[in-house]
Amino acid sequence: MKKLLLSLSVFIFIATSSFAQVQVGLVFDAGGKFDKSFNQSAWEGASRARDELGIVLKDVEPGDSSAVEEGLRTFAGKGFDLVIGVGFAHQPSIEKVAKEFPNIHFALVDSVVDLPNVASLVFKEHEGSFLVGMLAAIRSREMNGSRTVGFIGGMDIPLIRKFEAGYRQGAKLIYPGINVVANYVGVTGSAWNDPAKAKEIAKAQMTKGASVIYAAAGASGNGLFDAIKEVNGRGPCLPAVKNKQRTDSCVYAIGVDSNQNYIVPGQILTSMLKRVDNAVYAVIKQVKDNNFQGGVHTFGLDNNGVGYALDDNNRKLVTKKMISVVDQFKNKIVNGEIQVKDK
């Protein structure tokens, strides 16, 4: 009887272990998981993993930075298989908590922690920004002859300066004389969630002649979208032909991180895709497959970690000729023929 009970216990243990679901916890940054940008991309990747891989997914949206560490420690303390910090600002907290829980897997988006149980997910944002900078300059030059494009950064930090550097280099490759006006929302974490300030900046750049404005500002970028709607009106802005010349009096936005083309259809030239969703999905799958790898994981043009968005909302704005030119230089970047500056 004892042998039977022992065998039954072993069977139950093996069966339970075999079918135990991987538990993943996400801790978002100030923008929140539905910011239509960076955080939402992470959420979409994790949600895809939940639906396709059958994981258990939980999340925390800290009200302020002091709650980040608490959220990370809560998931780790409950024995979650993977705890993900979304945003560079989580770096100190991830480092601290990961040291306390060496047997728990962690992932950090947008910064690096040098611990064996932490996967650091970083991106070559400057490469994707180079491509949308090219598109901005082509549209600006060929459609209305504007000599100015704009850039709105969120928090003024080296990470966002990478976006600006790539955008500027791509625009000047097409149009060396173009003027790139750049402004930042702020120098604290609140810069990611201040659309009113971003809207004010966008309108100021428009008065300086900016015909395309690229925002890398998290939820603050919604202020740019509000500004172009007010200036352009409700309908899509489709280039007109006058005396065999393409003319266009609209101001266009460029979205960031997620595909934001749908937010103001026909008025967003494109979106620079930062595939946080793919990176988050990939690290979750590693844990699911018992193949977690700590260290730095880099996502750029060479592995579809960054790019630009084409869909029905902007297909009439980005011509086949524009795509051909941009893709030609994309291949040169991937092949190492062009080095995109990150500062």
MARTOR-220416 format. One record per residue (C-alpha): residue number from 1; residue in one letter; x, y, z. Coordinates in Angstrom, 2 decimals. Layout:
% residues N
rec k->NUM | r->a | u->X | v->Y | w->Z .
...
% end
This chain:
% residues 343
rec k->1 | r->m | u->0.00 | v->0.00 | w->0.00 .
rec k->2 | r->k | u->2.86 | v->2.37 | w->0.91 .
rec k->3 | r->k | u->4.54 | v->1.59 | w->-2.43 .
rec k->4 | r->l | u->1.28 | v->2.35 | w->-4.24 .
rec k->5 | r->l | u->0.87 | v->5.68 | w->-2.45 .
rec k->6 | r->l | u->4.51 | v->6.57 | w->-3.12 .
rec k->7 | r->s | u->4.16 | v->5.74 | w->-6.82 .
rec k->8 | r->l | u->0.96 | v->7.74 | w->-7.01 .
rec k->9 | r->s | u->2.62 | v->10.72 | w->-5.33 .
rec k->10 | r->v | u->5.55 | v->10.60 | w->-7.76 .
rec k->11 | r->f | u->3.14 | v->10.40 | w->-10.72 .
rec k->12 | r->i | u->1.15 | v->13.39 | w->-9.46 .
rec k->13 | r->f | u->4.36 | v->15.40 | w->-8.91 .
rec k->14 | r->i | u->5.65 | v->14.64 | w->-12.42 .
rec k->15 | r->a | u->2.29 | v->15.36 | w->-14.03 .
rec k->16 | r->t | u->1.90 | v->18.61 | w->-12.14 .
rec k->17 | r->s | u->5.45 | v->19.69 | w->-12.99 .
rec k->18 | r->s | u->5.04 | v->18.80 | w->-16.65 .
rec k->19 | r->f | u->1.89 | v->20.85 | w->-17.07 .
rec k->20 | r->a | u->2.73 | v->23.76 | w->-14.76 .
rec k->21 | r->q | u->2.26 | v->27.06 | w->-16.60 .
rec k->22 | r->v | u->5.08 | v->29.53 | w->-16.90 .
rec k->23 | r->q | u->4.30 | v->32.65 | w->-14.87 .
rec k->24 | r->v | u->5.39 | v->36.02 | w->-16.24 .
rec k->25 | r->g | u->5.10 | v->39.38 | w->-14.51 .
rec k->26 | r->l | u->5.43 | v->42.77 | w->-16.25 .
rec k->27 | r->v | u->6.17 | v->46.03 | w->-14.47 .
rec k->28 | r->f | u->5.44 | v->49.01 | w->-16.76 .
rec k->29 | r->d | u->6.90 | v->52.50 | w->-16.65 .
rec k->30 | r->a | u->5.18 | v->55.86 | w->-16.18 .
rec k->31 | r->g | u->3.31 | v->55.80 | w->-19.50 .
rec k->32 | r->g | u->1.20 | v->52.78 | w->-18.56 .
rec k->33 | r->k | u->0.48 | v->49.71 | w->-20.65 .
rec k->34 | r->f | u->-2.01 | v->51.43 | w->-22.97 .
rec k->35 | r->d | u->0.17 | v->54.40 | w->-23.94 .
rec k->36 | r->k | u->-0.25 | v->53.48 | w->-27.66 .
rec k->37 | r->s | u->3.53 | v->53.33 | w->-27.83 .
rec k->38 | r->f | u->6.44 | v->51.72 | w->-25.96 .
rec k->39 | r->n | u->4.62 | v->50.10 | w->-23.03 .
rec k->40 | r->q | u->1.75 | v->48.92 | w->-25.19 .
rec k->41 | r->s | u->4.19 | v->47.21 | w->-27.54 .
rec k->42 | r->a | u->5.62 | v->45.27 | w->-24.59 .
rec k->43 | r->w | u->2.10 | v->44.35 | w->-23.50 .
rec k->44 | r->e | u->1.19 | v->43.15 | w->-27.00 .
rec k->45 | r->g | u->4.26 | v->40.90 | w->-27.13 .
rec k->46 | r->a | u->3.50 | v->39.42 | w->-23.72 .
rec k->47 | r->s | u->-0.18 | v->38.98 | w->-24.61 .
rec k->48 | r->r | u->0.81 | v->37.13 | w->-27.77 .
rec k->49 | r->a | u->2.97 | v->34.83 | w->-25.66 .
rec k->50 | r->r | u->0.04 | v->34.27 | w->-23.31 .
rec k->51 | r->d | u->-2.27 | v->33.34 | w->-26.19 .
rec k->52 | r->e | u->0.22 | v->31.24 | w->-28.18 .
rec k->53 | r->l | u->2.38 | v->29.70 | w->-25.46 .
rec k->54 | r->g | u->-0.18 | v->29.30 | w->-22.69 .
rec k->55 | r->i | u->1.67 | v->31.29 | w->-20.03 .
rec k->56 | r->v | u->0.13 | v->33.00 | w->-17.00 .
rec k->57 | r->l | u->0.54 | v->36.77 | w->-17.40 .
rec k->58 | r->k | u->0.25 | v->39.39 | w->-14.67 .
rec k->59 | r->d | u->1.19 | v->43.07 | w->-14.72 .
rec k->60 | r->v | u->1.67 | v->46.12 | w->-12.54 .
rec k->61 | r->e | u->1.35 | v->49.79 | w->-13.52 .
rec k->62 | r->p | u->3.23 | v->51.66 | w->-10.78 .
rec k->63 | r->g | u->1.79 | v->55.03 | w->-9.85 .
rec k->64 | r->d | u->5.29 | v->56.39 | w->-9.30 .
rec k->65 | r->s | u->8.91 | v->55.24 | w->-9.51 .
rec k->66 | r->s | u->9.00 | v->54.25 | w->-5.84 .
rec k->67 | r->a | u->6.49 | v->51.46 | w->-6.54 .
rec k->68 | r->v | u->8.59 | v->49.83 | w->-9.27 .
rec k->69 | r->e | u->10.88 | v->47.94 | w->-6.92 .
rec k->70 | r->e | u->7.90 | v->46.73 | w->-4.89 .
rec k->71 | r->g | u->6.24 | v->45.36 | w->-8.03 .
rec k->72 | r->l | u->9.38 | v->43.53 | w->-9.15 .
rec k->73 | r->r | u->9.98 | v->42.07 | w->-5.70 .
rec k->74 | r->t | u->6.36 | v->40.92 | w->-5.38 .
rec k->75 | r->f | u->6.53 | v->38.88 | w->-8.59 .
rec k->76 | r->a | u->9.95 | v->37.46 | w->-7.69 .
rec k->77 | r->g | u->8.85 | v->36.62 | w->-4.16 .
rec k->78 | r->k | u->5.90 | v->34.64 | w->-5.54 .
rec k->79 | r->g | u->8.30 | v->32.55 | w->-7.60 .
rec k->80 | r->f | u->7.36 | v->33.85 | w->-11.04 .
rec k->81 | r->d | u->9.45 | v->32.28 | w->-13.79 .
rec k->82 | r->l | u->10.19 | v->35.61 | w->-15.49 .
rec k->83 | r->v | u->9.89 | v->39.19 | w->-14.28 .
rec k->84 | r->i | u->10.14 | v->41.93 | w->-16.92 .
rec k->85 | r->g | u->10.88 | v->45.59 | w->-16.26 .
rec k->86 | r->v | u->9.66 | v->47.81 | w->-19.10 .
rec k->87 | r->g | u->11.87 | v->50.88 | w->-19.38 .
rec k->88 | r->f | u->15.42 | v->52.07 | w->-18.72 .
rec k->89 | r->a | u->14.34 | v->53.70 | w->-15.43 .
rec k->90 | r->h | u->13.85 | v->50.21 | w->-13.93 .
rec k->91 | r->q | u->17.56 | v->49.45 | w->-14.22 .
rec k->92 | r->p | u->18.53 | v->50.14 | w->-10.56 .
rec k->93 | r->s | u->15.52 | v->48.26 | w->-9.23 .
rec k->94 | r->i | u->16.06 | v->45.26 | w->-11.51 .
rec k->95 | r->e | u->19.72 | v->45.07 | w->-10.49 .
rec k->96 | r->k | u->18.84 | v->45.17 | w->-6.80 .
rec k->97 | r->v | u->15.99 | v->42.66 | w->-6.90 .
rec k->98 | r->a | u->17.75 | v->40.27 | w->-9.32 .
rec k->99 | r->k | u->20.66 | v->40.01 | w->-6.85 .
rec k->100 | r->e | u->18.20 | v->39.12 | w->-4.09 .
rec k->101 | r->f | u->16.55 | v->36.43 | w->-6.24 .
rec k->102 | r->p | u->19.39 | v->34.77 | w->-8.24 .
rec k->103 | r->n | u->17.19 | v->31.81 | w->-9.21 .
rec k->104 | r->i | u->14.51 | v->33.98 | w->-10.82 .
rec k->105 | r->h | u->14.82 | v->35.07 | w->-14.46 .
rec k->106 | r->f | u->14.53 | v->38.79 | w->-15.18 .
rec k->107 | r->a | u->14.40 | v->40.86 | w->-18.37 .
rec k->108 | r->l | u->14.97 | v->44.58 | w->-18.73 .
rec k->109 | r->v | u->13.87 | v->46.62 | w->-21.74 .
rec k->110 | r->d | u->16.09 | v->49.52 | w->-22.84 .
rec k->111 | r->s | u->18.99 | v->49.20 | w->-20.42 .
rec k->112 | r->v | u->21.66 | v->46.74 | w->-19.30 .
rec k->113 | r->v | u->22.16 | v->44.87 | w->-16.05 .
rec k->114 | r->d | u->25.26 | v->42.68 | w->-15.93 .
rec k->115 | r->l | u->23.91 | v->39.69 | w->-14.03 .
rec k->116 | r->p | u->23.54 | v->36.10 | w->-15.29 .
rec k->117 | r->n | u->19.83 | v->35.97 | w->-14.45 .
rec k->118 | r->v | u->19.00 | v->39.17 | w->-16.39 .
rec k->119 | r->a | u->18.34 | v->39.41 | w->-20.13 .
rec k->120 | r->s | u->18.93 | v->43.01 | w->-21.26 .
rec k->121 | r->l | u->16.82 | v->43.88 | w->-24.33 .
rec k->122 | r->v | u->18.27 | v->46.85 | w->-26.20 .
rec k->123 | r->f | u->17.56 | v->48.36 | w->-29.62 .
rec k->124 | r->k | u->19.28 | v->50.25 | w->-32.43 .
rec k->125 | r->e | u->16.68 | v->53.00 | w->-32.45 .
rec k->126 | r->h | u->18.98 | v->55.24 | w->-34.47 .
rec k->127 | r->e | u->18.81 | v->52.81 | w->-37.42 .
rec k->128 | r->g | u->15.02 | v->52.85 | w->-37.60 .
rec k->129 | r->s | u->15.01 | v->56.61 | w->-37.06 .
rec k->130 | r->f | u->17.42 | v->57.01 | w->-39.98 .
rec k->131 | r->l | u->14.85 | v->55.43 | w->-42.30 .
rec k->132 | r->v | u->11.95 | v->57.60 | w->-41.14 .
rec k->133 | r->g | u->14.24 | v->60.64 | w->-41.37 .
rec k->134 | r->m | u->14.75 | v->59.78 | w->-45.04 .
rec k->135 | r->l | u->10.99 | v->59.52 | w->-45.56 .
rec k->136 | r->a | u->10.43 | v->62.84 | w->-43.81 .
rec k->137 | r->a | u->12.96 | v->64.62 | w->-46.03 .
rec k->138 | r->i | u->11.66 | v->63.06 | w->-49.25 .
rec k->139 | r->r | u->8.09 | v->64.07 | w->-48.45 .
rec k->140 | r->s | u->9.16 | v->67.52 | w->-47.34 .
rec k->141 | r->r | u->11.26 | v->68.19 | w->-50.43 .
rec k->142 | r->e | u->9.13 | v->66.61 | w->-53.14 .
rec k->143 | r->m | u->5.64 | v->67.55 | w->-52.01 .
rec k->144 | r->n | u->5.86 | v->71.13 | w->-50.82 .
rec k->145 | r->g | u->9.50 | v->72.13 | w->-50.85 .
rec k->146 | r->s | u->9.68 | v->72.66 | w->-47.09 .
rec k->147 | r->r | u->13.18 | v->73.10 | w->-45.73 .
rec k->148 | r->t | u->12.32 | v->72.10 | w->-42.17 .
rec k->149 | r->v | u->11.33 | v->68.97 | w->-40.27 .
rec k->150 | r->g | u->10.88 | v->68.56 | w->-36.53 .
rec k->151 | r->f | u->11.76 | v->66.16 | w->-33.72 .
rec k->152 | r->i | u->10.11 | v->65.99 | w->-30.30 .
rec k->153 | r->g | u->11.87 | v->63.92 | w->-27.66 .
rec k->154 | r->g | u->10.34 | v->62.92 | w->-24.35 .
rec k->155 | r->m | u->12.89 | v->62.93 | w->-21.55 .
rec k->156 | r->d | u->16.22 | v->64.44 | w->-22.56 .
rec k->157 | r->i | u->18.48 | v->61.42 | w->-22.09 .
rec k->158 | r->p | u->21.09 | v->59.61 | w->-24.26 .
rec k->159 | r->l | u->18.54 | v->56.95 | w->-25.25 .
rec k->160 | r->i | u->16.23 | v->59.49 | w->-26.91 .
rec k->161 | r->r | u->19.17 | v->61.38 | w->-28.36 .
rec k->162 | r->k | u->19.79 | v->58.20 | w->-30.38 .
rec k->163 | r->f | u->16.40 | v->58.66 | w->-32.05 .
rec k->164 | r->e | u->17.21 | v->62.27 | w->-32.88 .
rec k->165 | r->a | u->20.71 | v->61.46 | w->-34.21 .
rec k->166 | r->g | u->19.46 | v->58.80 | w->-36.61 .
rec k->167 | r->y | u->16.52 | v->60.93 | w->-37.77 .
rec k->168 | r->r | u->18.79 | v->63.90 | w->-38.43 .
rec k->169 | r->q | u->21.34 | v->61.79 | w->-40.35 .
rec k->170 | r->g | u->18.67 | v->60.15 | w->-42.52 .
rec k->171 | r->a | u->17.00 | v->63.47 | w->-43.35 .
rec k->172 | r->k | u->20.29 | v->65.14 | w->-44.28 .
rec k->173 | r->l | u->21.32 | v->62.22 | w->-46.47 .
rec k->174 | r->i | u->18.32 | v->63.02 | w->-48.69 .
rec k->175 | r->y | u->18.38 | v->66.79 | w->-48.32 .
rec k->176 | r->p | u->21.72 | v->68.11 | w->-46.96 .
rec k->177 | r->g | u->20.35 | v->71.62 | w->-46.51 .
rec k->178 | r->i | u->17.31 | v->70.58 | w->-44.49 .
rec k->179 | r->n | u->16.76 | v->72.18 | w->-41.08 .
rec k->180 | r->v | u->15.99 | v->69.71 | w->-38.28 .
rec k->181 | r->v | u->14.38 | v->71.46 | w->-35.30 .
rec k->182 | r->a | u->14.62 | v->69.39 | w->-32.11 .
rec k->183 | r->n | u->13.01 | v->69.99 | w->-28.71 .
rec k->184 | r->y | u->12.46 | v->67.86 | w->-25.61 .
rec k->185 | r->v | u->9.44 | v->67.72 | w->-23.34 .
rec k->186 | r->g | u->11.48 | v->67.66 | w->-20.12 .
rec k->187 | r->v | u->14.26 | v->66.21 | w->-18.00 .
rec k->188 | r->t | u->12.25 | v->64.11 | w->-15.54 .
rec k->189 | r->g | u->10.05 | v->61.03 | w->-15.85 .
rec k->190 | r->s | u->6.95 | v->63.20 | w->-16.23 .
rec k->191 | r->a | u->8.18 | v->64.06 | w->-19.74 .
rec k->192 | r->w | u->6.76 | v->60.75 | w->-20.96 .
rec k->193 | r->n | u->3.23 | v->61.69 | w->-19.99 .
rec k->194 | r->d | u->2.76 | v->65.37 | w->-20.85 .
rec k->195 | r->p | u->0.87 | v->65.60 | w->-24.16 .
rec k->196 | r->a | u->-0.04 | v->69.24 | w->-23.53 .
rec k->197 | r->k | u->3.64 | v->70.24 | w->-23.53 .
rec k->198 | r->a | u->4.34 | v->68.13 | w->-26.62 .
rec k->199 | r->k | u->1.42 | v->69.80 | w->-28.41 .
rec k->200 | r->e | u->2.84 | v->73.20 | w->-27.55 .
rec k->201 | r->i | u->6.25 | v->72.17 | w->-28.91 .
rec k->202 | r->a | u->4.69 | v->70.79 | w->-32.11 .
rec k->203 | r->k | u->2.85 | v->74.03 | w->-32.83 .
rec k->204 | r->a | u->6.01 | v->76.03 | w->-32.21 .
rec k->205 | r->q | u->7.89 | v->73.84 | w->-34.68 .
rec k->206 | r->m | u->5.13 | v->74.32 | w->-37.23 .
rec k->207 | r->t | u->5.53 | v->78.08 | w->-36.98 .
rec k->208 | r->k | u->9.18 | v->77.51 | w->-37.90 .
rec k->209 | r->g | u->8.07 | v->75.72 | w->-41.05 .
rec k->210 | r->a | u->8.25 | v->72.07 | w->-39.98 .
rec k->211 | r->s | u->6.22 | v->69.98 | w->-42.43 .
rec k->212 | r->v | u->6.94 | v->66.61 | w->-40.79 .
rec k->213 | r->i | u->7.42 | v->66.11 | w->-37.04 .
rec k->214 | r->y | u->8.70 | v->62.92 | w->-35.44 .
rec k->215 | r->a | u->7.91 | v->62.32 | w->-31.76 .
rec k->216 | r->a | u->9.83 | v->59.86 | w->-29.60 .
rec k->217 | r->a | u->8.09 | v->60.82 | w->-26.40 .
rec k->218 | r->g | u->5.93 | v->57.97 | w->-25.13 .
rec k->219 | r->a | u->2.41 | v->59.02 | w->-24.21 .
rec k->220 | r->s | u->3.40 | v->62.67 | w->-24.67 .
rec k->221 | r->g | u->3.43 | v->61.99 | w->-28.41 .
rec k->222 | r->n | u->-0.36 | v->62.14 | w->-28.34 .
rec k->223 | r->g | u->0.05 | v->65.90 | w->-28.12 .
rec k->224 | r->l | u->1.66 | v->65.92 | w->-31.57 .
rec k->225 | r->f | u->-1.29 | v->64.00 | w->-32.98 .
rec k->226 | r->d | u->-3.72 | v->66.51 | w->-31.46 .
rec k->227 | r->a | u->-1.73 | v->69.35 | w->-33.00 .
rec k->228 | r->i | u->-1.77 | v->67.97 | w->-36.54 .
rec k->229 | r->k | u->-5.51 | v->67.29 | w->-36.32 .
rec k->230 | r->e | u->-6.12 | v->70.91 | w->-35.38 .
rec k->231 | r->v | u->-3.91 | v->72.23 | w->-38.17 .
rec k->232 | r->n | u->-4.95 | v->69.82 | w->-40.93 .
rec k->233 | r->g | u->-8.60 | v->69.27 | w->-40.13 .
rec k->234 | r->r | u->-10.37 | v->65.94 | w->-39.87 .
rec k->235 | r->g | u->-9.80 | v->64.39 | w->-43.27 .
rec k->236 | r->p | u->-6.72 | v->62.57 | w->-44.56 .
rec k->237 | r->c | u->-4.03 | v->64.71 | w->-46.17 .
rec k->238 | r->l | u->-3.46 | v->63.36 | w->-49.64 .
rec k->239 | r->p | u->-0.93 | v->65.07 | w->-51.91 .
rec k->240 | r->a | u->-2.46 | v->66.99 | w->-54.81 .
rec k->241 | r->v | u->-1.00 | v->67.58 | w->-58.27 .
rec k->242 | r->k | u->-0.87 | v->71.14 | w->-59.59 .
rec k->243 | r->n | u->0.88 | v->72.08 | w->-62.84 .
rec k->244 | r->k | u->2.42 | v->68.61 | w->-62.83 .
rec k->245 | r->q | u->3.96 | v->69.31 | w->-59.44 .
rec k->246 | r->r | u->2.92 | v->67.56 | w->-56.24 .
rec k->247 | r->t | u->1.73 | v->70.04 | w->-53.65 .
rec k->248 | r->d | u->0.80 | v->69.54 | w->-50.05 .
rec k->249 | r->s | u->-0.05 | v->72.08 | w->-47.35 .
rec k->250 | r->c | u->-0.48 | v->69.56 | w->-44.54 .
rec k->251 | r->v | u->1.80 | v->68.87 | w->-41.61 .
rec k->252 | r->y | u->2.53 | v->65.21 | w->-40.97 .
rec k->253 | r->a | u->3.48 | v->63.30 | w->-37.85 .
rec k->254 | r->i | u->5.74 | v->60.29 | w->-37.52 .
rec k->255 | r->g | u->4.78 | v->57.86 | w->-34.77 .
rec k->256 | r->v | u->7.10 | v->55.73 | w->-32.69 .
rec k->257 | r->d | u->7.59 | v->52.29 | w->-31.14 .
rec k->258 | r->s | u->4.20 | v->50.78 | w->-32.09 .
rec k->259 | r->n | u->2.43 | v->51.29 | w->-35.42 .
rec k->260 | r->q | u->0.58 | v->54.52 | w->-34.64 .
rec k->261 | r->n | u->-0.61 | v->55.21 | w->-38.20 .
rec k->262 | r->y | u->-4.20 | v->54.45 | w->-37.23 .
rec k->263 | r->i | u->-4.43 | v->57.23 | w->-34.63 .
rec k->264 | r->v | u->-4.86 | v->59.97 | w->-37.26 .
rec k->265 | r->p | u->-5.30 | v->58.09 | w->-40.56 .
rec k->266 | r->g | u->-3.83 | v->59.87 | w->-43.56 .
rec k->267 | r->q | u->-1.97 | v->62.41 | w->-41.42 .
rec k->268 | r->i | u->0.75 | v->60.19 | w->-39.99 .
rec k->269 | r->l | u->3.44 | v->59.65 | w->-42.61 .
rec k->270 | r->t | u->4.71 | v->56.48 | w->-40.95 .
rec k->271 | r->s | u->5.78 | v->55.12 | w->-37.56 .
rec k->272 | r->m | u->9.26 | v->54.07 | w->-36.51 .
rec k->273 | r->l | u->8.76 | v->50.53 | w->-35.28 .
rec k->274 | r->k | u->10.74 | v->49.50 | w->-32.24 .
rec k->275 | r->r | u->9.79 | v->45.85 | w->-31.90 .
rec k->276 | r->v | u->9.59 | v->45.65 | w->-28.15 .
rec k->277 | r->d | u->6.76 | v->43.19 | w->-28.72 .
rec k->278 | r->n | u->9.05 | v->40.75 | w->-30.53 .
rec k->279 | r->a | u->11.80 | v->41.12 | w->-27.94 .
rec k->280 | r->v | u->9.43 | v->40.46 | w->-25.04 .
rec k->281 | r->y | u->7.85 | v->37.51 | w->-26.83 .
rec k->282 | r->a | u->11.29 | v->36.05 | w->-27.58 .
rec k->283 | r->v | u->12.53 | v->36.15 | w->-23.99 .
rec k->284 | r->i | u->9.27 | v->34.64 | w->-22.72 .
rec k->285 | r->k | u->9.60 | v->31.83 | w->-25.24 .
rec k->286 | r->q | u->13.15 | v->31.18 | w->-24.05 .
rec k->287 | r->v | u->11.85 | v->30.68 | w->-20.53 .
rec k->288 | r->k | u->8.99 | v->28.52 | w->-21.79 .
rec k->289 | r->d | u->11.50 | v->26.35 | w->-23.68 .
rec k->290 | r->n | u->13.89 | v->26.19 | w->-20.69 .
rec k->291 | r->n | u->16.43 | v->28.09 | w->-22.79 .
rec k->292 | r->f | u->16.72 | v->31.43 | w->-20.98 .
rec k->293 | r->q | u->19.86 | v->33.35 | w->-21.89 .
rec k->294 | r->g | u->21.09 | v->36.21 | w->-19.75 .
rec k->295 | r->g | u->23.22 | v->39.00 | w->-21.17 .
rec k->296 | r->v | u->22.65 | v->41.65 | w->-23.81 .
rec k->297 | r->h | u->20.18 | v->40.97 | w->-26.66 .
rec k->298 | r->t | u->20.36 | v->43.61 | w->-29.40 .
rec k->299 | r->f | u->17.60 | v->44.30 | w->-31.93 .
rec k->300 | r->g | u->18.29 | v->46.32 | w->-35.07 .
rec k->301 | r->l | u->17.60 | v->46.38 | w->-38.81 .
rec k->302 | r->d | u->19.52 | v->43.16 | w->-39.30 .
rec k->303 | r->n | u->17.05 | v->41.13 | w->-37.21 .
rec k->304 | r->n | u->13.86 | v->43.18 | w->-37.76 .
rec k->305 | r->g | u->14.18 | v->44.78 | w->-34.35 .
rec k->306 | r->v | u->13.43 | v->48.21 | w->-35.82 .
rec k->307 | r->g | u->11.83 | v->49.46 | w->-39.03 .
rec k->308 | r->y | u->8.97 | v->51.59 | w->-40.32 .
rec k->309 | r->a | u->5.25 | v->50.96 | w->-40.73 .
rec k->310 | r->l | u->3.27 | v->50.65 | w->-43.93 .
rec k->311 | r->d | u->-0.45 | v->49.93 | w->-43.90 .
rec k->312 | r->d | u->-3.72 | v->51.13 | w->-45.43 .
rec k->313 | r->n | u->-3.59 | v->54.31 | w->-43.31 .
rec k->314 | r->n | u->-0.43 | v->55.66 | w->-44.96 .
rec k->315 | r->r | u->-0.05 | v->53.69 | w->-48.18 .
rec k->316 | r->k | u->-1.08 | v->56.70 | w->-50.32 .
rec k->317 | r->l | u->1.46 | v->58.91 | w->-48.56 .
rec k->318 | r->v | u->4.54 | v->56.71 | w->-48.95 .
rec k->319 | r->t | u->5.04 | v->56.03 | w->-52.64 .
rec k->320 | r->k | u->6.74 | v->53.02 | w->-54.20 .
rec k->321 | r->k | u->9.61 | v->55.27 | w->-55.20 .
rec k->322 | r->m | u->10.06 | v->56.40 | w->-51.61 .
rec k->323 | r->i | u->10.03 | v->52.80 | w->-50.41 .
rec k->324 | r->s | u->12.58 | v->51.80 | w->-53.04 .
rec k->325 | r->v | u->15.00 | v->54.53 | w->-51.99 .
rec k->326 | r->v | u->14.65 | v->53.84 | w->-48.29 .
rec k->327 | r->d | u->14.98 | v->50.08 | w->-48.65 .
rec k->328 | r->q | u->18.12 | v->50.54 | w->-50.72 .
rec k->329 | r->f | u->19.77 | v->52.36 | w->-47.83 .
rec k->330 | r->k | u->18.33 | v->49.92 | w->-45.31 .
rec k->331 | r->n | u->20.26 | v->47.16 | w->-47.09 .
rec k->332 | r->k | u->23.42 | v->49.27 | w->-47.01 .
rec k->333 | r->i | u->23.08 | v->49.67 | w->-43.25 .
rec k->334 | r->v | u->22.54 | v->45.94 | w->-42.74 .
rec k->335 | r->n | u->25.55 | v->45.16 | w->-44.96 .
rec k->336 | r->g | u->27.75 | v->47.60 | w->-43.05 .
rec k->337 | r->e | u->28.21 | v->50.04 | w->-45.94 .
rec k->338 | r->i | u->26.63 | v->52.86 | w->-43.91 .
rec k->339 | r->q | u->27.15 | v->53.46 | w->-40.21 .
rec k->340 | r->v | u->24.30 | v->55.27 | w->-38.50 .
rec k->341 | r->k | u->25.43 | v->57.55 | w->-35.69 .
rec k->342 | r->d | u->23.80 | v->57.16 | w->-32.31 .
rec k->343 | r->k | u->24.76 | v->60.57 | w->-30.95 .
% end
